[in-house]
Structures are given as C-alpha cells and as structure tokens.
Amino acid sequence: MSDAIRNHYTRGDLLQRLQAALAEDGADPLQPTAEALAPYDQFHGRGLEATEDLAALVQPRPGDHLLDVGSGIGGPARYLAQRFGCRVTGIDLTPEFCEVATQLTRQQGLQAQVDFHVGDATSMPFGDAAFDGAYSMNVSMNIADKAGLYRELWRVLKPGGWLALSEIARGSGPEIDYPTPWAATAASSFLSTPAQTRQGLIEAGFEVLRLDDTLDKARDYGARSRAIVAQGGKPMHRAVMLIHGGVAVQAMANSSRATAEGRVVPIEVLARKPA
C-alpha cells in the first residue's frame, strides 16, 4: 500500500516542473520568494489560507520544535518557521517530496530551522516527547491505521503539546468518485467521519479542544478562485496541477463534486496531550 501511495504522488522531475511553472509566472525559478512558491508548495485544501488559519489557531512560540506529518514540499513548515522563529521537522512517505522540500528550504535560507525525513507516520524515527506541537494537513486520508497514527503523535509530543489537523472527512451518501488529489482509487483512500476522528484522538489520550467543519471556507475559496480564472488569471492554488499533471483536472472535479454533495467534509481539529 505504501508503494501505491508513493506512486500516486511521484511523476519524476518535480523540481524541474516547479521551476518551469515559476518561470512562466515571471518568478526567479532558482531563487523564488515565499510568495512565488505559495501557489505550489501548500499542497492541501485552501492552500496558504488554510496554513494561515492553522498558524492563528496554534500560535507557536519562538524556539518551539514542531512536527509536520506529511510535509510535502515544505510550504507550511517554511511558513511557520519564518513567521514564528520556530524549528520544524517534516516527515513524508514520498522521497521526491522530501528532496524538493530540502532544496527549496536551502533556497529560502531556512535549513537551520527546517528539515525533512522520509518515513511512515505510523512508525516515526523520532524520540519520545520530542516536539512541542504537531500538525498534519490533508494527510490522514492516505493512512489506514488511524489508531497507529494517533499513538505515534501522542508518543512524540511533549506533555501539554498541541496537535492540529486539517483533513478531509467522510460525509454522507454514496462513495466518492476517483481519482482525487489524495488517491488514484478507493484502495488507497481511508476517510474517517468527524465523529470517528474525535473518538480516535480521545482513545489515544488526546483532549479534543475543537473540531470545526470548514465547508463554508472551502466554498468561498473555490468561488474566489473561479472568479480569478474567469477573468483570465491563474487559480490561487496550483499545487494539484503541479503534482498530478493531466489527471489533476478530473481529480479536482471529483473532489469538488464530493464536497458540494456532502460526501466529504473538510474539517479542522485542535487537540492537546494533557500535561
């Protein structure tokens, strides 16, 4: 299953394709700014806006050590490190993502604050109580062993540490259509309902502080992006096209339809490991 998930996200030449997209945007492909990268390196629903919401929710302190589970090409990790002066360690199952994330982080001059590791979120190569906080953005849909994920997050967090999740949850109605941005087929898609997510976190020992449906935010973001495209501009979020190429149009259409019909629901969760 891990191979199927890695293959879903790997087409090869990711850095070269990113550089070509940046050049087309008029940005410096060899020394891009954080602003130029934002449409591409925030590979989750609502892109940078969702990362900003997460940052406002958790407010890391300077010097905190954070864990990014499913770190992709590193956009959220670099954003949090730059904004708050914290250290961020990312882990991702896809080697190419980690390679590109490391390269972009060097270009941003953040290699002393941000690092990336290839690994499985249900068996992480980190010590107990290593992190002050952890977050994951649109990742658990690829993880069948949710209990194992939550146990590992509990293990690596310090007492009192926070956990923020931004995920796609199972809604109601028939199964969704594939491909989607997170899975080529149903075989590698593991959606939990909001209630199952809450219960899984509680069973792992977390205190769930809030669990919010962000559907209205997703709809507003989509409407604004469509308006920009209708006026001849580029969509605000271009990461899915970068990662998935030609299949991206169908994947995004399937995901949008499932969201509109309530078959999936975007959620944000804030939990804490008791002190």
HUDA-V964821 format. One record per run of one state. SS is the DSSP state (a for helix, b for strand, c for the rest). FROM is the first residue (numbers start at 1). LEN is the number of residues. If there is no record, write none. Layout:
{{SS;FROM;LEN} {SS;FROM;LEN}}
//
This chain:
{{c;1;1} {a;2;8} {c;10;4} {a;14;12} {c;26;8} {a;34;8} {c;42;5} {a;47;12} {c;59;6} {b;65;5} {c;70;5} {a;75;10} {c;85;2} {b;87;6} {c;93;2} {a;95;13} {c;108;6} {b;114;5} {c;119;1} {b;120;1} {c;121;2} {b;123;1} {c;124;7} {b;131;7} {c;138;2} {a;140;3} {c;143;3} {a;146;11} {b;157;14} {c;171;9} {b;180;1} {c;181;2} {b;183;1} {c;184;2} {a;186;3} {c;189;5} {a;194;11} {c;205;1} {b;206;8} {c;214;1} {a;215;16} {c;231;8} {a;239;22} {c;261;3} {b;264;10} {c;274;2}}
//
